[in-house]
Amino acid sequence: MNDPHFLEPFEDGFSRRTVWGALFVAAVMTPGSLYLGLVAGQTLGAAAEWVTLILFTEVARRSLIRLKRQEVFILFYVASALSATAFGHLALSGGPFAATIW
């Protein structure tokens, strides 16, 4: 138990940066995923998650702000939750709006 990861104190990952990331996914990635699903029958899938992560880490790096590991974790799972939802045998893109649009 001398691993330094176990000795780190708890840090909250929910911050303004993660809220901005969730708004980015809701305003840009979800409509893009819906459009791609309606036009081509494909989903963005993991691309939406990784584009969001890479974009926000690079913008933070250029702004001389360091994202915490917890913030990256929250961003990843918010992006994955909003970008794709599976309904039984259907893999629909669009997150919570997929059933309404399809």
trRosetta pair geometry for C-beta under 8 A, 3 or more apart (Angstrom, degrees):
i j d omega theta_ij theta_ji phi_ij phi_ji
1 6 5.7 -98 -165 98 75 160
2 6 8.0 123 113 53 3 120
2 7 7.8 4 -159 -38 39 125
3 6 4.8 82 73 4 93 104
3 7 7.4 -179 92 -7 51 89
4 7 5.5 -63 -148 41 43 110
4 8 6.9 61 153 -44 69 90
5 8 6.0 -33 -156 2 36 116
8 11 7.6 -51 153 -10 109 105
11 68 6.0 -113 123 180 141 153
11 70 5.4 -160 95 -3 96 147
12 15 7.3 124 114 -55 96 85
12 70 6.7 166 136 130 20 153
13 18 6.6 84 145 -53 77 150
13 68 6.4 -141 -113 91 77 115
13 69 7.8 -78 -101 96 118 52
13 70 2.8 -136 -77 145 106 96
13 71 4.9 -168 -160 -65 83 43
13 72 7.9 -89 -151 31 124 45
13 73 5.8 -50 -149 60 167 102
13 74 4.4 169 130 -25 118 121
14 18 5.6 -98 -136 61 46 145
14 19 7.8 65 -174 -47 77 86
14 74 6.0 164 -81 -121 61 160
15 18 5.4 101 49 10 63 96
15 19 7.3 -115 106 -2 38 91
15 71 6.1 -35 28 -103 115 115
16 19 5.5 -54 -149 37 37 114
16 20 6.3 39 152 -19 68 103
17 20 5.7 -51 -149 36 32 111
17 21 6.4 36 150 -20 63 104
17 56 7.2 117 176 -171 101 123
17 60 7.2 40 -144 -89 139 123
17 65 7.8 -176 -90 138 140 140
17 67 6.7 -158 139 -113 156 95
17 71 5.7 20 87 -162 124 137
17 75 7.9 -49 130 -67 91 119
18 21 5.2 -48 -147 35 38 117
18 22 6.4 41 152 -20 66 100
18 71 5.5 -140 -58 -149 104 81
18 74 4.5 -9 -132 108 143 131
18 75 5.7 -129 -123 -65 81 77
18 78 6.8 134 -178 -7 95 151
19 22 5.7 -50 -149 35 33 111
19 23 6.4 33 151 -17 64 104
20 23 5.6 -53 -147 38 33 112
20 24 6.3 39 151 -23 64 103
20 56 7.9 143 99 -120 103 118
21 24 5.5 -50 -148 32 32 115
21 25 6.6 31 154 -16 64 103
21 52 6.1 94 -164 178 98 113
21 56 5.4 -3 -98 -84 110 155
21 74 7.8 121 68 109 140 91
21 75 4.4 -56 154 -122 164 100
21 78 6.4 108 111 76 106 138
21 79 7.2 -68 159 -55 105 100
22 25 5.8 -52 -149 37 33 110
22 26 6.2 29 153 -16 66 109
22 75 7.9 -131 -52 -120 67 61
22 78 4.7 -78 -93 169 92 144
22 82 7.2 135 -151 -29 75 150
23 26 5.6 -56 -143 41 32 110
23 27 5.8 16 163 -8 69 114
24 27 6.2 -64 -135 46 23 98
24 28 5.6 -23 -180 22 65 117
24 29 7.1 54 132 -7 72 103
24 52 6.4 145 102 -129 121 100
24 55 7.7 -156 160 97 154 137
24 56 7.6 179 40 -68 160 109
25 28 7.0 -68 -115 54 16 80
25 29 4.6 -36 -147 40 59 126
25 30 6.4 74 151 -30 67 92
25 48 6.9 87 -138 168 97 109
25 52 5.7 0 -77 -99 99 146
25 78 6.4 168 25 127 155 94
25 79 4.9 -155 -99 -111 143 70
25 82 4.8 106 134 78 125 142
25 83 6.7 -87 -167 -58 113 90
26 29 7.7 10 -24 49 14 85
26 30 5.5 -2 -142 5 36 134
26 82 6.1 -86 -77 -165 69 150
27 30 7.6 63 0 35 10 100
27 31 7.4 -18 172 2 32 115
28 31 6.9 -77 -159 41 17 98
28 32 6.3 10 157 -13 59 119
29 32 5.6 -62 -145 42 31 113
29 33 6.0 32 158 -22 68 108
29 44 6.7 -135 -170 83 92 170
29 48 4.4 107 -169 -148 130 110
29 51 7.2 160 -99 76 119 122
29 52 6.5 -41 -48 -61 150 112
29 79 6.9 15 76 -147 168 91
29 82 7.1 93 87 108 116 111
29 83 5.7 -49 141 -99 122 102
30 33 5.7 -53 -143 36 30 111
30 34 6.4 31 156 -19 63 105
30 82 5.7 -73 -73 157 113 102
30 83 6.7 -132 -87 -103 66 52
30 94 6.4 77 -168 -145 85 51
30 95 5.7 -51 -123 14 113 125
30 97 7.1 83 175 31 123 125
31 34 5.5 -53 -145 37 34 113
31 35 6.2 35 157 -19 67 106
32 35 5.8 -54 -145 37 30 110
32 36 6.2 29 156 -17 64 107
32 44 6.6 61 111 -61 100 139
32 48 7.7 163 80 -101 114 107
33 36 5.8 -53 -144 38 30 111
33 37 6.3 30 155 -19 63 108
33 43 6.2 24 -160 -156 98 70
33 44 4.4 -84 -102 3 94 117
33 48 6.0 -14 -67 -69 124 143
33 83 5.5 162 -67 -158 161 76
33 84 7.2 -128 -169 -70 147 71
33 93 4.2 -135 163 164 101 122
33 94 5.9 -173 107 -71 105 49
33 95 7.7 82 82 -15 145 87
34 37 5.7 -59 -149 37 29 111
34 38 6.3 21 157 -14 66 108
34 93 6.3 -158 -81 110 40 96
34 94 4.4 68 -87 -98 90 105
34 97 7.0 -27 -88 95 133 119
34 98 7.7 -154 -104 -98 89 65
34 101 6.0 -12 -149 116 118 177
35 38 5.9 -58 -144 39 29 105
35 39 6.0 13 163 -7 67 115
36 39 6.2 -62 -134 45 25 100
36 40 5.6 -34 -172 38 65 110
36 42 5.6 -62 156 77 103 85
36 43 6.9 122 102 -123 117 23
36 44 6.1 109 51 -51 153 81
36 93 6.7 -17 75 78 97 161
37 40 7.5 -66 -106 59 12 70
37 41 6.7 37 -162 -127 49 20
37 42 6.7 -125 -95 71 50 35
37 43 5.8 26 -83 -88 100 66
37 92 6.7 73 -162 -163 151 63
37 93 4.0 -166 -58 47 134 112
37 94 6.4 -88 28 -35 153 101
37 98 7.8 -40 117 -129 172 96
37 102 8.0 -65 137 -75 128 107
38 101 7.4 -85 -70 153 118 122
42 93 7.9 27 120 -21 42 142
43 83 7.9 113 175 152 104 90
43 84 5.7 70 176 -107 141 114
43 91 6.5 -96 -18 136 146 102
43 92 7.8 138 -85 167 123 20
43 93 3.8 168 -122 -66 95 120
44 47 4.8 -110 180 65 81 103
44 48 4.2 76 121 -40 132 102
44 83 5.8 -88 76 -173 116 119
44 84 7.3 -146 64 -58 78 104
44 93 6.3 108 15 -141 77 140
45 48 7.0 157 74 10 26 93
45 83 7.4 122 -137 132 4 122
45 84 6.0 35 -108 -58 44 150
45 93 7.8 -80 -49 -97 55 113
46 49 5.4 -52 -159 36 54 114
46 50 6.0 40 151 -13 81 108
46 80 7.8 0 -114 -107 60 97
47 50 6.1 -63 -143 45 31 102
47 51 5.8 32 161 -22 69 110
48 51 6.0 -52 -138 36 25 109
48 52 6.4 26 160 -18 60 109
48 79 5.8 -172 129 175 88 101
48 80 7.8 146 87 -92 101 43
48 82 8.0 -126 141 88 138 84
48 83 3.7 163 84 -122 151 149
48 84 7.5 161 36 -26 135 93
49 52 6.1 -65 -158 36 25 109
49 53 6.4 19 153 -15 64 110
49 76 5.8 50 -170 -153 108 67
49 79 4.3 138 -114 110 61 121
49 80 4.9 19 -88 -68 127 80
49 83 6.5 -122 -48 18 76 151
50 53 5.5 -52 -142 39 36 111
50 54 6.0 30 161 -15 69 107
51 54 6.1 -57 -141 41 27 105
51 55 5.9 27 160 -19 64 113
52 55 6.0 -59 -143 39 24 110
52 56 6.2 12 164 -9 63 112
52 75 6.2 -163 132 169 112 103
52 76 7.9 164 86 -98 113 41
52 79 4.3 -166 45 -101 154 145
53 56 6.3 -65 -145 42 24 101
53 57 6.1 16 163 -13 65 112
53 72 6.5 63 -140 -155 104 89
53 75 5.9 134 -95 116 73 122
53 76 5.9 24 -76 -84 124 82
53 79 7.1 -114 -39 15 82 159
54 57 6.1 -59 -141 41 27 105
54 58 6.1 22 161 -15 64 112
55 58 6.1 -64 -148 40 24 106
55 59 6.2 20 158 -15 64 110
56 59 5.7 -51 -139 39 32 109
56 60 6.1 33 158 -19 64 107
56 67 6.9 78 133 -73 100 151
56 75 6.0 -127 58 -149 158 157
57 60 5.7 -55 -145 40 30 112
57 61 6.2 34 154 -22 64 106
57 67 5.8 -92 -109 21 73 140
57 72 7.0 32 -77 -105 111 111
58 61 5.5 -50 -143 35 33 113
58 62 6.3 30 157 -16 65 105
59 62 5.8 -55 -146 39 31 108
59 63 6.2 22 155 -11 64 113
60 63 5.7 -64 -144 46 30 106
60 65 4.5 -90 -161 81 81 94
60 66 6.8 111 152 -111 117 13
60 67 4.9 65 114 -37 173 98
61 64 7.7 32 180 -76 31 28
61 65 7.8 -94 -62 58 20 59
61 66 8.0 52 -94 -99 60 54
67 71 4.8 -123 -170 83 90 127
67 72 5.5 101 133 -55 124 90
67 75 7.9 -24 -167 -6 143 142
68 71 4.7 98 56 3 79 102
68 72 7.2 -145 95 -3 44 85
69 72 5.7 -54 -151 36 34 112
69 73 6.4 39 149 -22 65 106
70 73 5.5 -51 -150 34 34 116
70 74 6.5 34 153 -18 65 103
71 74 5.7 -50 -146 36 34 110
71 75 6.3 36 153 -19 65 106
72 75 5.6 -53 -146 38 31 113
72 76 6.3 35 154 -24 64 105
73 76 5.9 -54 -150 32 28 112
73 77 6.6 10 160 -4 63 109
74 77 6.3 -67 -148 45 28 99
74 78 6.0 27 158 -19 67 111
75 78 5.9 -57 -140 38 27 109
75 79 6.1 25 161 -17 63 110
76 79 6.0 -62 -152 38 24 108
76 80 6.4 17 155 -14 63 110
77 80 5.5 -50 -138 39 37 109
77 81 6.1 37 160 -21 66 106
78 81 5.9 -57 -145 38 28 109
78 82 6.2 12 161 -7 64 113
79 82 6.3 -65 -141 45 26 100
79 83 5.8 18 166 -21 65 120
80 83 6.1 -60 -133 35 25 107
80 84 7.1 -42 -169 38 60 93
81 95 6.9 65 138 -131 55 111
82 95 4.5 -18 -165 -94 43 153
82 96 7.7 -43 -128 -1 62 90
83 93 7.0 -33 165 -153 65 90
83 95 6.2 43 -9 -58 7 102
84 91 7.3 -3 -171 -177 112 87
84 92 7.9 160 -156 92 67 44
84 93 5.6 -46 -107 -117 75 67
84 94 8.0 60 -110 24 38 35
84 95 6.8 -10 -8 -71 10 61
85 92 6.2 -19 75 74 82 87
85 93 7.9 128 30 -130 67 22
85 94 7.1 -61 26 72 104 62
85 95 5.4 103 -24 -137 111 28
85 96 6.8 109 -41 -67 153 36
85 98 5.2 -159 56 14 114 141
86 90 7.0 168 -162 90 60 53
86 91 5.1 -24 -112 -110 89 66
86 92 7.3 145 -114 27 33 66
87 90 4.7 -6 67 64 91 104
87 92 5.9 8 11 12 108 116
87 98 7.1 -164 -21 104 121 125
87 99 6.3 108 -72 -79 154 103
90 102 7.7 161 167 129 149 166
92 98 3.7 128 122 178 122 132
92 99 7.1 126 77 -63 162 53
92 102 5.5 -92 -130 -24 138 150
93 98 6.4 167 89 -105 22 117
94 97 4.8 -95 158 78 109 84
94 98 3.7 145 67 -79 108 74
94 101 5.8 -119 -161 32 170 136
94 102 7.7 179 31 -26 147 99
95 98 6.3 157 55 -27 25 98
97 100 5.2 -61 -163 44 63 116
97 101 5.7 52 145 -18 90 109
98 101 6.3 -66 -147 41 27 102
98 102 5.9 7 166 -3 68 115
99 102 6.3 -60 -132 48 26 98
